[in-house]
Amino acid sequence: MTSSSADPRPALQAKASALRTLELERAGIAAIEAALANGLGDLFARAVELILSAPGRVIVTGMGKSGHIGRKITATLASTGQPAYFVHPGEASHGDLGMIQAGDVILALSWSGETTELADIITYSRRFRIGLVAITSNGESALGSEADVCLALPKSEEACPNGLAPTTSTTMQLALGDALAIALLEAKGFTAQDFRVFHPGGKLGAKLTFVRDIMHRDERIPRVRLGATMGEAVVEISAKGFGCVGVVDENGQLAGIVTDGDLRRHMRSDLMAAKVDDVMTRQPCTVTPEMLGVEALEALNSRKISAMLVVDPQNRPCGIVHLHDLLRLGVA
């Protein structure tokens, strides 16, 4: 009896299908790039200007798969400093039109531009002079022709072999929505610090935490004065538990640092009577309170140390940050 091996054809077919899908969706993105380099780019800039000039929110709407993409665009806009809200077109016709106010701008998604459920939102926007930006593949459609700005996407082949399931088309809608969100972010000068306001939790929040938020302060800072003995320095290192002690001058400015490593390197019988001035490392590496936690972690890792003093603009120790604090926070 001979053992038969598994038929490799299904695996090969699945791989070929995945590659074909990605190639078609990549072609859709490339088509947008080409369009933006031509007439679509000017319309895109007008859409950005319309949203920036509006005092209200961006009201995103769409039906079916376009609606799902719209919800993601809404979340991206909101998290990058542009107030946004998703209104389902079906619910809009049954009272949710009241969520759309003067000063808002509507961003409507429909690949065909003829989505029946959008009719009431379109009519409402025209009646109350609410800005309307359309993302569609048909600029001559009911949606496209009524919009203040129509971002007409080039038609591209769907990855679905039947040409029915929205695949390439939704990828293109999502990509243009991301482009819109980032253009608005950059126009507003939205910074990493601003981003943290909307992302206080999770990994992103941890990475955007400032050193000032996690550093140990006041009496927890290990420090001795110039002229102190190494015996005094060792007591301070042991009491504070950070494996180091900062050495400050008469003005409270950081003059150097003594670490556990310095103790090992200078170990001798009379070390405890020696002055810290003769043992300390001068001009030690430090961080500032305004530095991001992820930057502090990088500084610690690059120097293969576990703690670093935090100094103010006058080079006075105002805190100390430890590797374990950053790891507990989830910065890594």
Rosetta silent file (secondary structure, phi, psi, omega in degrees, C-alpha in Angstrom):
SEQUENCE: MTSSSADPRPALQAKASALRTLELERAGIAAIEAALANGLGDLFARAVELILSAPGRVIVTGMGKSGHIGRKITATLASTGQPAYFVHPGEASHGDLGMIQAGDVILALSWSGETTELADIITYSRRFRIGLVAITSNGESALGSEADVCLALPKSEEACPNGLAPTTSTTMQLALGDALAIALLEAKGFTAQDFRVFHPGGKLGAKLTFVRDIMHRDERIPRVRLGATMGEAVVEISAKGFGCVGVVDENGQLAGIVTDGDLRRHMRSDLMAAKVDDVMTRQPCTVTPEMLGVEALEALNSRKISAMLVVDPQNRPCGIVHLHDLLRLGVA
SCORE:     score description
SCORE:     0.000 S_00000001
   1 L     0.000  133.161  179.100    0.000    0.000    0.000 S_00000001
   2 L  -106.552  140.764  179.617    1.341    3.417   -0.930 S_00000001
   3 L   -81.221  138.067 -179.648    0.534    6.568    1.048 S_00000001
   4 L   -99.324  136.938  178.668   -1.096    9.349   -0.930 S_00000001
   5 L   -84.714  158.568 -179.720   -0.064   12.964   -0.395 S_00000001
   6 L   -64.653  145.496  179.171   -2.565   15.791    0.024 S_00000001
   7 L   -68.639  118.780 -176.888   -3.793   17.403   -3.161 S_00000001
   8 L   -78.826   -9.504 -172.815   -1.824   20.691   -3.506 S_00000001
   9 H   -62.681  -43.714  179.325   -4.289   22.256   -5.926 S_00000001
  10 H   -58.716  -40.005  179.933   -6.687   23.868   -3.386 S_00000001
  11 H   -66.458  -41.494  178.973   -3.778   25.600   -1.634 S_00000001
  12 H   -65.252  -39.354  179.090   -2.353   26.840   -4.913 S_00000001
  13 H   -65.555  -40.636  179.415   -5.764   28.075   -6.007 S_00000001
  14 H   -64.076  -41.953  179.212   -6.279   29.935   -2.710 S_00000001
  15 H   -63.745  -44.009  179.735   -2.867   31.597   -3.025 S_00000001
  16 H   -63.729  -37.772  178.975   -3.544   32.599   -6.616 S_00000001
  17 H   -64.364  -43.699  179.922   -6.948   33.989   -5.607 S_00000001
  18 H   -62.763  -44.549 -179.629   -5.420   36.089   -2.819 S_00000001
  19 H   -64.406  -38.008  178.870   -2.746   37.485   -5.116 S_00000001
  20 H   -65.984  -41.587  179.033   -5.337   38.298   -7.781 S_00000001
  21 H   -61.291  -48.017 -179.059   -7.528   40.098   -5.248 S_00000001
  22 H   -64.464  -36.129  179.600   -4.642   42.192   -3.956 S_00000001
  23 H   -65.788  -42.252  179.428   -3.521   43.017   -7.484 S_00000001
  24 H   -67.290  -40.284  178.970   -6.980   44.247   -8.475 S_00000001
  25 H   -70.109  -34.792  175.024   -7.351   46.315   -5.312 S_00000001
  26 H   -64.120  -36.963  177.674   -3.866   47.741   -5.816 S_00000001
  27 H   -64.251  -35.756  177.107   -4.909   48.721   -9.332 S_00000001
  28 H   -63.758  -42.953  177.529   -7.888   50.553   -7.828 S_00000001
  29 H   -63.696  -41.479  178.916   -5.596   52.552   -5.520 S_00000001
  30 H   -62.345  -35.683  178.569   -3.298   53.324   -8.441 S_00000001
  31 H   -65.605  -36.975  176.753   -6.300   54.617  -10.391 S_00000001
  32 H   -65.583  -43.393  179.227   -7.120   57.029   -7.535 S_00000001
  33 H   -57.248  -44.784  179.647   -3.521   58.249   -7.485 S_00000001
  34 H   -64.330  -40.386  179.956   -3.684   58.974  -11.190 S_00000001
  35 H   -66.774  -38.871  179.316   -7.032   60.755  -10.804 S_00000001
  36 H   -65.282  -29.790  178.265   -5.743   62.882   -7.917 S_00000001
  37 L   -72.622  -12.327  179.644   -2.848   63.998  -10.089 S_00000001
  38 L  -115.177 -130.614 -173.374   -5.428   65.351  -12.515 S_00000001
  39 H   -66.611  -30.577 -177.706   -8.906   66.817  -11.963 S_00000001
  40 H   -64.065  -30.118 -179.094   -9.785   64.875   -8.823 S_00000001
  41 H   -60.957  -41.433  178.664   -6.989   66.606   -6.916 S_00000001
  42 H   -66.291  -40.604  178.145   -8.610   70.036   -7.245 S_00000001
  43 H   -66.455  -38.396  177.604  -11.977   68.665   -6.150 S_00000001
  44 H   -60.513  -44.179  178.668  -10.320   66.921   -3.206 S_00000001
  45 H   -62.173  -37.793  177.752   -8.796   70.249   -2.116 S_00000001
  46 H   -65.509  -38.179  177.904  -12.243   71.874   -2.346 S_00000001
  47 H   -63.333  -42.824  178.049  -13.711   69.146   -0.144 S_00000001
  48 H   -61.641  -44.607  179.826  -11.014   69.753    2.460 S_00000001
  49 H   -63.622  -39.267  179.640  -11.671   73.512    2.364 S_00000001
  50 H   -62.775  -43.605 -179.393  -15.428   72.984    2.700 S_00000001
  51 H   -69.355  -42.833 -179.378  -14.994   70.829    5.797 S_00000001
  52 H   -63.161  -33.502 -176.856  -12.392   73.115    7.360 S_00000001
  53 H   -82.915  -11.485 -178.490  -14.615   76.160    6.903 S_00000001
  54 L   -83.434  133.086 -178.972  -17.672   74.491    8.451 S_00000001
  55 L   -77.413  -15.247 -176.133  -18.183   75.189   12.176 S_00000001
  56 L   -96.047 -148.403 -175.712  -20.015   71.897   12.761 S_00000001
  57 L  -101.991  169.697  168.305  -19.286   68.209   12.329 S_00000001
  58 E   -93.851  119.338  177.388  -18.787   65.906    9.393 S_00000001
  59 E   -97.371  110.855 -177.719  -21.918   63.771    9.070 S_00000001
  60 E   -96.375  138.525  179.966  -20.939   60.561    7.286 S_00000001
  61 E  -147.061  153.761  179.013  -23.605   58.404    5.651 S_00000001
  62 E   177.069  158.066 -176.255  -23.834   55.437    3.344 S_00000001
  63 L  -113.996  146.929  176.636  -25.837   52.273    2.804 S_00000001
  64 L    63.990 -136.473 -178.760  -24.686   48.653    2.831 S_00000001
  65 H   -62.505  -35.392  176.462  -20.951   48.141    2.347 S_00000001
  66 H   -61.989  -33.753  177.142  -20.500   51.861    1.719 S_00000001
  67 H   -66.648  -40.206  177.686  -22.079   52.412    5.121 S_00000001
  68 H   -63.168  -42.628  176.766  -19.580   50.085    6.785 S_00000001
  69 H   -63.623  -39.315  178.891  -16.731   51.980    5.138 S_00000001
  70 H   -60.375  -37.940  178.557  -18.398   55.222    6.211 S_00000001
  71 H   -64.484  -39.263  178.944  -18.383   54.127    9.846 S_00000001
  72 H   -67.611  -41.975  177.836  -14.659   53.495    9.685 S_00000001
  73 H   -61.182  -40.091  177.356  -14.054   56.886    8.049 S_00000001
  74 H   -57.949  -46.807 -179.102  -16.156   58.470   10.807 S_00000001
  75 H   -63.903  -39.238  179.701  -13.987   56.848   13.481 S_00000001
  76 H   -66.654  -44.110  177.790  -10.788   57.964   11.762 S_00000001
  77 H   -59.216  -48.980 -176.618  -12.001   61.540   11.417 S_00000001
  78 H   -62.467  -36.915 -176.336  -13.109   61.715   15.047 S_00000001
  79 H   -79.735  -10.063 -179.755   -9.834   60.281   16.351 S_00000001
  80 L  -114.174   24.947  170.136   -7.747   62.747   14.358 S_00000001
  81 L    93.861    4.570  178.503   -9.385   65.927   15.562 S_00000001
  82 L  -110.402  105.321  179.757  -12.309   66.291   13.156 S_00000001
  83 L   -52.564  127.679 -175.906  -15.684   65.944   14.941 S_00000001
  84 E  -146.155  153.188 -178.707  -17.673   63.370   12.980 S_00000001
  85 E  -148.386  137.928  178.393  -20.854   61.349   13.360 S_00000001
  86 E   -95.384  129.194  175.836  -22.342   58.523   11.315 S_00000001
  87 L  -117.702  120.506  178.491  -26.023   58.748   10.400 S_00000001
  88 L   -71.217  128.442 -175.662  -27.646   55.660    8.867 S_00000001
  89 H   -62.111  -31.193  177.303  -29.645   56.766    5.820 S_00000001
  90 H   -67.595  -43.422  178.571  -32.551   54.482    6.671 S_00000001
  91 H   -70.395  -29.011 -179.922  -32.843   55.872   10.191 S_00000001
  92 H   -58.711  -36.690 -179.086  -32.392   59.404    8.852 S_00000001
  93 L   -73.433   -8.051 -178.379  -35.751   59.139    7.115 S_00000001
  94 L  -122.504   36.811  172.116  -37.394   58.253   10.437 S_00000001
  95 L   119.832  -23.643 -175.675  -36.186   61.099   12.632 S_00000001
  96 H   -76.662   -3.766  171.457  -32.400   60.996   12.592 S_00000001
  97 H   -60.731  -24.726  177.986  -32.274   63.887   10.137 S_00000001
  98 H   -65.366  -14.220  176.663  -32.605   65.938   13.306 S_00000001
  99 H   -77.271  -15.722 -178.689  -29.016   64.940   14.121 S_00000001
 100 L   -96.672  123.661 -173.306  -27.806   67.002   11.162 S_00000001
 101 L  -120.251  164.064  174.300  -27.557   70.700   11.967 S_00000001
 102 L   -58.343  136.961 -177.186  -26.673   73.936   10.235 S_00000001
 103 L    97.678  -13.482  175.528  -22.903   74.231   10.035 S_00000001
 104 L   -80.602  166.434  171.211  -22.380   70.508    9.487 S_00000001
 105 E  -127.871  131.907  179.783  -21.020   68.987    6.289 S_00000001
 106 E   -93.885  131.216  172.655  -22.389   65.707    4.960 S_00000001
 107 E  -112.210  105.802 -174.787  -19.994   63.143    3.495 S_00000001
 108 E  -106.613  131.477 -179.877  -22.137   60.655    1.535 S_00000001
 109 E  -111.516  127.769  174.269  -20.759   57.401    0.120 S_00000001
 110 L  -160.797  117.288 -176.352  -22.447   55.499   -2.695 S_00000001
 111 L   -62.604  -42.273 -179.795  -20.571   53.672   -5.436 S_00000001
 112 L   -81.093  -27.056 -175.320  -23.464   53.960   -7.879 S_00000001
 113 L    78.074    3.679 -177.625  -24.602   57.350   -6.638 S_00000001
 114 L  -119.352   21.051 -178.947  -28.190   56.192   -7.008 S_00000001
 115 L   -62.085  117.059 -174.343  -28.771   54.684   -3.569 S_00000001
 116 H   -58.268  -40.116 -174.637  -32.476   55.223   -2.898 S_00000001
 117 H   -65.163  -16.616  179.711  -32.066   55.477    0.861 S_00000001
 118 H   -84.124   -7.900 -173.186  -29.876   58.582    0.472 S_00000001
 119 H   -57.307  -43.854 -177.234  -32.631   60.603   -1.213 S_00000001
 120 H   -68.438  -36.433  177.837  -33.992   62.165    1.979 S_00000001
 121 H   -66.852  -41.273  178.909  -30.551   63.153    3.234 S_00000001
 122 H   -61.831  -46.765  179.850  -29.714   64.731   -0.117 S_00000001
 123 H   -61.253  -42.660  179.565  -33.009   66.652   -0.139 S_00000001
 124 H   -61.250  -43.523 -178.478  -32.486   67.754    3.473 S_00000001
 125 H   -63.828  -37.665 -179.472  -28.986   69.014    2.716 S_00000001
 126 H   -74.107  -37.098 -178.106  -30.220   71.085   -0.224 S_00000001
 127 H   -65.418  -40.693 -175.232  -33.224   72.458    1.641 S_00000001
 128 L  -105.440   15.405  175.059  -31.190   73.671    4.622 S_00000001
 129 L    53.168   48.471  176.500  -28.039   74.541    2.673 S_00000001
 130 L   -97.037  129.136 -177.486  -25.866   71.994    4.429 S_00000001
 131 E   -54.103  139.615 -177.582  -22.606   71.241    2.627 S_00000001
 132 E  -131.526  118.896  174.413  -22.608   67.938    0.760 S_00000001
 133 E  -111.186  129.355 -179.171  -19.496   66.028   -0.332 S_00000001
 134 E  -109.552  138.923  167.760  -20.056   62.875   -2.372 S_00000001
 135 E  -116.621  109.480 -174.252  -17.753   59.893   -2.816 S_00000001
 136 E  -152.142  167.237  175.988  -19.091   57.934   -5.771 S_00000001
 137 L   -97.366   -4.208 -175.180  -17.981   56.427   -9.065 S_00000001
 138 L  -126.383   96.393 -179.097  -20.698   58.248  -11.019 S_00000001
 139 L   -65.737  -19.058 -179.524  -20.426   62.018  -11.071 S_00000001
 140 L   -93.589    4.105 -178.062  -23.623   62.249  -13.156 S_00000001
 141 L   -73.903  174.233  177.932  -25.684   60.303  -10.621 S_00000001
 142 H   -57.958  -43.273  178.976  -28.380   61.751   -8.381 S_00000001
 143 H   -69.091  -48.436 -176.503  -25.849   62.053   -5.537 S_00000001
 144 H   -62.293  -39.655 -176.984  -23.008   63.330   -7.678 S_00000001
 145 H   -74.157  -25.387 -179.635  -25.039   65.988   -9.448 S_00000001
 146 H   -88.577  -20.130 -174.077  -26.506   67.398   -6.216 S_00000001
 147 L   -68.231  147.101  171.815  -23.256   67.473   -4.238 S_00000001
 148 L   -67.450  -38.265  175.408  -21.354   70.687   -3.606 S_00000001
 149 E  -134.984  122.285  178.963  -18.194   68.674   -4.210 S_00000001
 150 E  -108.911  114.437  175.756  -18.290   65.334   -5.992 S_00000001
 151 E   -92.531   89.532 -175.655  -15.235   63.139   -5.555 S_00000001
 152 E   -83.545  113.323 -179.943  -15.823   60.830   -8.503 S_00000001
 153 L   -80.710  144.218  177.006  -13.681   57.728   -8.195 S_00000001
 154 L   -67.537  144.238  178.834  -12.459   56.000  -11.351 S_00000001
 155 L   -72.534  134.510  179.842  -14.221   52.745  -12.145 S_00000001
 156 L  -137.806  156.442 -176.755  -12.112   49.698  -11.421 S_00000001
 157 L   -70.601  131.701  175.397  -12.654   45.975  -11.641 S_00000001
 158 L   -69.134  149.046  176.631  -14.004   44.314   -8.505 S_00000001
 159 L   -70.847  -26.442  176.902  -11.927   41.473   -7.088 S_00000001
 160 L   -59.730  125.026 -177.789  -15.087   39.375   -6.928 S_00000001
 161 L   -62.032  -22.019  177.478  -14.993   37.144  -10.057 S_00000001
 162 L   -87.923   -6.621 -179.178  -18.696   37.775  -10.531 S_00000001
 163 L    68.984   24.190 -173.675  -18.167   41.521  -10.344 S_00000001
 164 L  -112.772  -51.317 -176.862  -20.829   41.753   -7.651 S_00000001
 165 L   -69.499  124.873  178.196  -19.343   41.771   -4.141 S_00000001
 166 L   -61.759  116.704 -179.611  -17.920   45.230   -3.285 S_00000001
 167 L  -134.039  -73.849  176.513  -14.192   44.660   -2.862 S_00000001
 168 H   -59.272  -40.509 -176.660  -12.018   46.954   -4.955 S_00000001
 169 H   -63.777  -42.169  179.983  -14.676   49.650   -4.753 S_00000001
 170 H   -72.194  -33.001  175.174  -14.828   49.654   -0.962 S_00000001
 171 H   -61.574  -41.540  179.564  -11.037   49.609   -0.742 S_00000001
 172 H   -66.667  -41.364  177.456  -10.960   52.720   -2.922 S_00000001
 173 H   -60.981  -44.513 -178.854  -13.622   54.453   -0.810 S_00000001
 174 H   -64.291  -42.777 -179.491  -11.690   53.672    2.348 S_00000001
 175 H   -62.834  -42.282  179.869   -8.397   54.881    0.885 S_00000001
 176 H   -68.729  -35.737  175.746   -9.919   58.185   -0.201 S_00000001
 177 H   -63.361  -41.068  176.554  -11.547   58.568    3.223 S_00000001
 178 H   -63.395  -42.286  179.108   -8.166   58.041    4.888 S_00000001
 179 H   -60.844  -39.526  179.036   -6.607   60.577    2.534 S_00000001
 180 H   -65.191  -44.858 -179.526   -9.308   63.073    3.479 S_00000001
 181 H   -62.474  -42.072 -178.307   -8.786   62.507    7.216 S_00000001
 182 H   -71.399  -36.367  176.919   -5.024   62.932    6.970 S_00000001
 183 H   -62.825  -40.000  177.673   -5.319   66.050    4.812 S_00000001
 184 H   -67.417  -41.320  178.600   -7.602   67.573    7.457 S_00000001
 185 H   -58.640  -47.518 -177.827   -5.244   66.479   10.245 S_00000001
 186 H   -68.336  -37.714  179.507   -2.281   68.129    8.553 S_00000001
 187 H   -64.100  -32.277 -179.488   -4.219   71.287    7.723 S_00000001
 188 H   -87.027   -7.978 -176.966   -5.142   71.666   11.400 S_00000001
 189 L    68.732   34.268 -178.170   -1.625   70.952   12.646 S_00000001
 190 L   -67.610  122.462 -173.769   -2.911   68.014   14.691 S_00000001
 191 L  -103.183  173.427  175.606    0.014   66.709   16.793 S_00000001
 192 H   -61.856  -34.988  177.558    0.853   63.491   18.625 S_00000001
 193 H   -65.003  -40.156  176.296   -0.056   65.289   21.862 S_00000001
 194 H   -64.270  -39.645 -178.575   -3.480   66.117   20.420 S_00000001
 195 H   -60.048  -37.802 -178.020   -3.838   62.504   19.296 S_00000001
 196 H   -65.413  -29.695  178.749   -3.314   61.270   22.853 S_00000001
 197 H   -57.022  -36.747 -178.283   -6.288   63.325   24.065 S_00000001
 198 H   -94.500   -3.891 -178.518   -8.545   61.064   21.987 S_00000001
 199 L  -132.956   56.602 -175.950   -6.550   57.872   22.688 S_00000001
 200 L   -71.460  -20.267 -176.140   -5.882   57.810   26.451 S_00000001
 201 L  -105.339  169.033  173.847   -6.279   54.033   26.713 S_00000001
 202 H    72.205 -167.505 -175.835   -4.602   50.987   25.268 S_00000001
 203 H   -63.383  -41.227 -179.335   -1.293   50.701   23.486 S_00000001
 204 H   -63.450  -43.649  179.493   -1.619   54.013   21.670 S_00000001
 205 H   -61.519  -39.773  179.340   -2.344   55.879   24.882 S_00000001
 206 H   -64.210  -43.935 -177.897    0.667   54.292   26.558 S_00000001
 207 H   -66.816  -23.281 -177.614    2.993   55.208   23.713 S_00000001
 208 L  -102.266   14.507  176.225    1.773   58.801   23.819 S_00000001
 209 L   -78.675  139.545  179.694    2.209   59.200   27.586 S_00000001
 210 E   -85.746  155.436  176.952    4.673   61.897   28.630 S_00000001
 211 H   -57.985  -37.861 -178.703    7.579   61.350   30.977 S_00000001
 212 H   -60.075  -24.742 -177.709    6.043   63.943   33.325 S_00000001
 213 H   -80.345  -17.755 -173.884    3.015   61.641   33.756 S_00000001
 214 H  -124.457   -9.044 -175.296    5.020   58.658   35.002 S_00000001
 215 L   -71.613  152.960  173.990    8.220   60.005   36.573 S_00000001
 216 E   -84.217  140.977 -171.110    8.951   59.767   40.305 S_00000001
 217 L  -122.355  173.495  167.770    9.144   63.196   41.948 S_00000001
 218 H    51.224 -120.292 -174.237   10.308   65.141   44.991 S_00000001
 219 H   -68.407  -12.433  178.515   11.641   62.936   47.807 S_00000001
 220 H   -80.675  -10.801 -178.030   11.779   59.902   45.504 S_00000001
 221 L   -78.948  121.591  177.924   14.561   61.515   43.462 S_00000001
 222 L   -78.696  122.281  179.278   17.987   60.100   44.506 S_00000001
 223 E  -158.365  149.701  174.120   20.503   62.930   44.841 S_00000001
 224 E  -136.902  166.387 -179.319   23.488   64.092   46.861 S_00000001
 225 E   -91.398  155.867  170.678   25.559   67.273   46.769 S_00000001
 226 L   -54.584  140.094 -178.360   29.016   67.703   45.292 S_00000001
 227 L    93.865  -11.529  177.803   31.570   66.916   47.963 S_00000001
 228 L   -67.915  155.698  178.212   29.475   64.136   49.504 S_00000001
 229 E   -82.347  161.477  176.815   31.247   60.867   50.297 S_00000001
 230 H   -66.349  -26.355  175.464   30.636   57.685   48.383 S_00000001
 231 H   -62.058  -42.986  177.483   29.281   56.242   51.618 S_00000001
 232 H   -64.615  -38.561  179.622   26.522   58.863   51.554 S_00000001
 233 H   -64.567  -41.538 -179.793   25.899   58.117   47.881 S_00000001
 234 H   -64.412  -40.411  177.469   25.549   54.373   48.547 S_00000001
 235 H   -60.589  -43.265 -179.334   23.042   55.046   51.332 S_00000001
 236 H   -67.665  -40.509  176.916   20.982   57.221   48.952 S_00000001
 237 H   -60.144  -45.222 -178.764   21.149   54.636   46.161 S_00000001
 238 H   -66.639  -39.361 -176.635   19.961   51.923   48.565 S_00000001
 239 H   -68.843  -38.680 -174.835   17.200   54.081   50.060 S_00000001
 240 H   -89.810  -27.086  171.391   15.680   55.177   46.737 S_00000001
 241 L    76.781   23.220  179.364   16.130   51.880   44.889 S_00000001
 242 L  -104.900   -1.369  178.309   16.828   53.140   41.368 S_00000001
 243 L    77.793   14.913  179.765   20.409   51.939   41.122 S_00000001
 244 E  -162.016  167.329  174.988   21.805   55.441   40.770 S_00000001
 245 E  -146.465  133.642  176.836   22.081   58.829   42.439 S_00000001
 246 E   -81.592  145.238  178.202   22.304   62.272   40.875 S_00000001
 247 E  -111.355  122.434 -175.999   25.007   64.643   42.027 S_00000001
 248 E  -115.262  153.596  178.193   23.974   68.309   42.174 S_00000001
 249 L   -88.920 -171.211 -176.648   25.955   71.503   42.677 S_00000001
 250 L   -65.323  -18.336  178.083   25.205   74.376   45.061 S_00000001
 251 L   -94.950    3.210 -179.892   22.548   75.689   42.643 S_00000001
 252 L    81.554    7.427  179.286   20.770   72.349   42.482 S_00000001
 253 L   -85.197  148.280 -175.944   21.922   71.736   38.904 S_00000001
 254 E   -71.875  123.035  179.778   22.916   68.254   37.824 S_00000001
 255 E  -105.014  -23.896 -178.448   26.692   67.850   37.811 S_00000001
 256 E   179.856 -174.000 -179.797   26.921   64.093   37.394 S_00000001
 257 E  -145.458  144.883  174.327   25.574   60.676   38.313 S_00000001
 258 E  -118.148  127.356 -177.735   26.833   57.688   40.267 S_00000001
 259 E  -117.555  170.965  174.348   25.439   54.288   39.311 S_00000001
 260 H   -56.757  -36.429  178.425   25.772   50.714   40.528 S_00000001
 261 H   -63.735  -37.342  177.432   28.139   50.222   37.611 S_00000001
 262 H   -63.551  -38.113  178.691   30.373   53.036   38.864 S_00000001
 263 H   -61.403  -44.290 -179.216   30.545   51.331   42.240 S_00000001
 264 H   -66.852  -40.248 -177.716   31.736   48.092   40.669 S_00000001
 265 H   -69.317  -28.111 -177.065   34.263   49.830   38.447 S_00000001
 266 L  -107.265   14.970 -175.530   35.785   51.832   41.317 S_00000001
 267 L   -59.947  124.087  175.834   35.604   49.139   44.007 S_00000001
 268 L  -159.641  171.435 -172.783   38.509   49.456   46.475 S_00000001
 269 L   -65.382  -31.534 -176.897   39.007   49.390   50.229 S_00000001
 270 L  -103.065   18.515 -174.455   38.732   53.148   50.710 S_00000001
 271 H   -60.613  -39.191 -174.969   35.905   53.746   48.225 S_00000001
 272 H   -64.701  -22.565  179.738   33.333   54.747   50.878 S_00000001
 273 H   -90.750  -11.465 -178.721   35.535   57.632   51.988 S_00000001
 274 L   -69.537  158.799  178.045   36.120   58.906   48.445 S_00000001
 275 E   -85.528  145.030  178.418   34.259   61.955   47.149 S_00000001
 276 H   -61.555  -26.823 -179.559   31.468   61.498   44.629 S_00000001
 277 H   -57.960  -31.125 -175.484   33.217   64.152   42.518 S_00000001
 278 H   -89.099  -11.149 -175.649   35.980   61.622   41.755 S_00000001
 279 H  -112.675  -31.070 -171.619   33.690   58.738   40.877 S_00000001
 280 L   -63.665  155.072  171.793   30.651   60.237   39.175 S_00000001
 281 E   -88.899  120.698 -179.015   29.999   60.267   35.450 S_00000001
 282 E   -82.445  154.790 -179.294   29.850   63.881   34.322 S_00000001
 283 L    51.081   56.958 -178.355   27.256   65.153   31.806 S_00000001
 284 L   -69.202  159.781  175.692   25.000   62.111   32.225 S_00000001
 285 L   -71.758  136.029 -178.969   22.238   61.299   29.775 S_00000001
 286 E  -136.839  170.557  172.796   18.897   62.736   30.878 S_00000001
 287 E  -127.193  167.655  179.229   15.344   63.157   29.622 S_00000001
 288 L  -111.273  159.119  179.725   12.865   66.010   29.936 S_00000001
 289 L   -60.630  -27.872 -176.534    9.325   65.983   31.344 S_00000001
 290 L   -85.441   -0.783  179.719    7.909   66.804   27.885 S_00000001
 291 L   -76.514  144.786  177.043    9.495   63.785   26.237 S_00000001
 292 E   -70.889  148.308  179.111    7.198   60.933   25.238 S_00000001
 293 H   -57.419  -38.196 -178.727    7.470   57.730   27.242 S_00000001
 294 H   -66.044  -31.456  176.993    8.314   55.751   24.114 S_00000001
 295 H   -72.032  -37.469  177.557   11.271   58.091   23.473 S_00000001
 296 H   -64.790  -40.507  178.719   12.482   57.631   27.040 S_00000001
 297 H   -62.173  -42.142  178.274   12.268   53.854   26.617 S_00000001
 298 H   -62.030  -40.101  179.085   14.330   54.076   23.446 S_00000001
 299 H   -64.925  -41.516  178.505   16.947   56.162   25.270 S_00000001
 300 H   -64.832  -46.616 -178.327   17.165   53.637   28.101 S_00000001
 301 H   -64.906  -40.592 -177.288   17.428   50.664   25.766 S_00000001
 302 H   -66.185  -27.853 -178.427   20.023   52.270   23.521 S_00000001
 303 H  -100.929   -0.552  178.535   22.277   52.970   26.529 S_00000001
 304 L    55.031   45.868  176.368   21.503   49.646   28.234 S_00000001
 305 L  -124.392  164.673 -174.326   20.527   51.345   31.505 S_00000001
 306 L  -108.215  -12.381 -179.178   17.450   50.939   33.684 S_00000001
 307 E  -147.410  153.166 -179.720   16.845   54.474   35.010 S_00000001
 308 E  -146.181  138.096  178.218   17.375   58.042   33.878 S_00000001
 309 E   -74.866  146.048  176.898   17.090   61.370   35.649 S_00000001
 310 E  -105.190  128.804 -177.174   14.551   63.900   34.408 S_00000001
 311 E  -120.402  151.520  177.265   15.766   67.504   34.331 S_00000001
 312 L   -86.906 -179.267 -178.202   14.002   70.841   33.941 S_00000001
 313 L   -60.420  -20.762  177.911   15.134   73.634   31.563 S_00000001
 314 L   -92.160   10.643  179.399   17.673   74.787   34.198 S_00000001
 315 L    64.754   32.738  175.753   19.216   71.285   34.285 S_00000001
 316 L  -102.901  134.080  178.797   17.893   70.616   37.780 S_00000001
 317 E   -59.766  124.889  177.868   16.633   67.093   38.574 S_00000001
 318 E  -122.358    1.386  179.156   12.835   67.156   38.784 S_00000001
 319 E   179.793  176.185  174.143   12.173   63.443   38.494 S_00000001
 320 E  -145.614  139.322 -179.349   13.474   60.005   37.641 S_00000001
 321 E  -120.897  136.788 -176.846   11.992   57.430   35.285 S_00000001
 322 E  -114.012  148.325  179.351   12.651   53.694   35.486 S_00000001
 323 H   -53.094  -41.015 -177.933   12.451   51.054   32.797 S_00000001
 324 H   -64.303  -33.341  177.290    9.948   49.057   34.841 S_00000001
 325 H   -61.606  -42.687 -178.931    7.560   52.035   35.001 S_00000001
 326 H   -68.895  -39.496  179.889    7.511   52.196   31.201 S_00000001
 327 H   -68.512  -39.522  178.225    7.047   48.443   30.816 S_00000001
 328 H   -63.519  -35.462 -179.229    4.180   48.367   33.325 S_00000001
 329 H   -70.951  -23.179 -179.560    2.498   51.155   31.425 S_00000001
 330 L    93.002   23.929 -179.356    2.727   49.157   28.205 S_00000001
 331 L   -69.003  -36.393 -176.513    4.983   51.556   26.283 S_00000001
 332 L   -67.967    0.000    0.000    7.098   48.728   24.835 S_00000001
